[in-house]
Amino acid sequence: MVENCFTVGTFCVVGCLLAVILKQYCSEQSMMISIAVSVSVISLFVLFLADPMDEIRSIFESAGISESCVSIVFKVLAICCITNISAELCRDSGEGAIAVAAELWGRGAVIVLSLPLMRSFISLIDKLIRV
């Protein structure tokens, strides 16, 4: 685990250095380096989480939490990560307004996706109050 973190950290720092050096000469290529490093790290992260996700699912399952709720949690987590990286890439390219729009979209998507969980939570609270 520590070795993987060190490797990914080194990869990110080297990618950052390349992007900074290229930014002086060609900002478009600098942005492409940033995107490539981000996509590579996200891909490795998804591959790395395959086994722990099964463990997390079994923990939720043993607690009696439905698969649909677990699925929503993972989708929301993915939306948060993708939105954050997208917004930061937009900020790096000097497009703050687009970054804010991406964050707003992500927040809206999280709210829409979490509506079934909110409904279940309110229903549970209602049952507890009536008992």
PLY file of the C-alpha trace (Angstrom):
ply
format ascii 1.0
element vertex 131
property float x
property float y
property float z
element edge 130
property int vertex1
property int vertex2
end_header
0.00 0.00 0.00
2.70 2.50 0.98
4.77 1.55 -2.06
1.77 2.19 -4.32
1.20 5.60 -2.75
4.85 6.50 -3.22
4.76 5.38 -6.85
1.58 7.30 -7.64
2.89 10.38 -5.81
6.13 10.27 -7.79
4.19 9.81 -11.04
2.02 12.84 -10.22
5.00 15.03 -9.30
6.84 14.10 -12.50
3.68 14.77 -14.52
3.28 18.10 -12.77
6.87 19.08 -13.51
6.43 18.15 -17.18
3.21 20.16 -17.34
4.86 23.21 -15.76
7.82 23.02 -18.14
5.57 22.56 -21.19
3.26 25.39 -20.10
6.02 27.88 -20.98
6.15 26.64 -24.56
2.76 25.15 -25.38
-0.11 25.38 -22.91
-2.25 22.92 -24.87
0.29 20.13 -24.47
0.66 21.03 -20.81
-3.08 20.53 -20.34
-2.89 17.19 -22.16
-0.16 16.03 -19.76
-2.37 17.01 -16.81
-5.34 15.14 -18.26
-3.24 12.06 -19.08
-1.77 11.91 -15.57
-5.22 12.38 -14.02
-6.83 9.68 -16.15
-3.94 7.30 -15.44
-4.18 7.79 -11.68
-7.97 7.43 -11.71
-7.67 4.21 -13.72
-5.14 2.79 -11.29
-7.33 3.87 -8.40
-10.34 2.04 -9.83
-8.26 -1.10 -10.39
-6.78 -0.84 -6.92
-10.22 -0.55 -5.30
-11.72 -3.69 -6.87
-11.00 -5.94 -3.88
-11.80 -3.39 -1.16
-15.10 -2.58 -2.90
-16.15 -6.21 -2.59
-15.27 -6.09 1.09
-17.23 -2.85 1.56
-20.22 -4.39 -0.22
-20.11 -7.43 2.07
-19.95 -5.16 5.14
-23.01 -3.24 3.94
-24.76 -6.49 3.09
-24.09 -7.96 6.55
-25.50 -4.77 8.07
-28.72 -5.31 6.11
-28.24 -2.35 3.78
-29.67 -2.98 0.33
-27.51 -3.22 -2.78
-29.30 -0.24 -4.31
-28.15 1.99 -1.44
-24.57 0.75 -1.76
-24.69 1.37 -5.49
-25.89 4.93 -4.94
-23.08 5.59 -2.47
-20.44 4.38 -4.95
-21.98 6.40 -7.79
-22.02 9.55 -5.65
-18.39 8.96 -4.71
-17.46 8.61 -8.39
-19.34 11.80 -9.27
-17.53 13.71 -6.52
-14.11 12.52 -7.70
-14.79 13.18 -11.38
-16.29 16.60 -10.68
-13.38 17.64 -8.46
-10.74 16.60 -10.98
-12.63 18.20 -13.87
-13.03 21.47 -11.98
-9.36 21.56 -11.00
-8.28 20.92 -14.60
-10.52 23.80 -15.69
-9.00 26.05 -13.03
-5.50 25.05 -14.13
-6.33 26.17 -17.65
-7.61 29.50 -16.33
-11.30 28.77 -16.80
-12.72 29.43 -13.32
-16.30 29.93 -14.54
-16.33 26.56 -16.27
-14.89 24.98 -13.10
-17.74 26.44 -11.04
-20.25 25.17 -13.60
-18.73 21.66 -13.38
-18.94 21.75 -9.58
-22.54 22.95 -9.74
-23.42 20.11 -12.11
-21.74 17.61 -9.78
-23.64 18.91 -6.77
-26.92 18.69 -8.65
-26.16 15.16 -9.80
-25.38 14.11 -6.22
-28.67 15.57 -5.00
-30.68 13.83 -7.73
-28.91 10.51 -7.17
-29.38 10.67 -3.41
-33.15 11.28 -3.53
-34.01 7.58 -3.04
-31.70 7.47 0.00
-33.30 10.60 1.41
-36.73 9.09 0.88
-35.69 5.91 2.71
-34.10 7.91 5.52
-37.19 10.07 6.02
-39.38 6.96 5.94
-37.19 5.35 8.61
-37.37 8.46 10.80
-41.15 8.51 10.35
-41.38 4.86 11.46
-39.20 5.54 14.50
-41.29 8.53 15.54
-44.59 6.66 15.18
-43.44 3.66 17.23
0 1
1 2
2 3
3 4
4 5
5 6
6 7
7 8
8 9
9 10
10 11
11 12
12 13
13 14
14 15
15 16
16 17
17 18
18 19
19 20
20 21
21 22
22 23
23 24
24 25
25 26
26 27
27 28
28 29
29 30
30 31
31 32
32 33
33 34
34 35
35 36
36 37
37 38
38 39
39 40
40 41
41 42
42 43
43 44
44 45
45 46
46 47
47 48
48 49
49 50
50 51
51 52
52 53
53 54
54 55
55 56
56 57
57 58
58 59
59 60
60 61
61 62
62 63
63 64
64 65
65 66
66 67
67 68
68 69
69 70
70 71
71 72
72 73
73 74
74 75
75 76
76 77
77 78
78 79
79 80
80 81
81 82
82 83
83 84
84 85
85 86
86 87
87 88
88 89
89 90
90 91
91 92
92 93
93 94
94 95
95 96
96 97
97 98
98 99
99 100
100 101
101 102
102 103
103 104
104 105
105 106
106 107
107 108
108 109
109 110
110 111
111 112
112 113
113 114
114 115
115 116
116 117
117 118
118 119
119 120
120 121
121 122
122 123
123 124
124 125
125 126
126 127
127 128
128 129
129 130
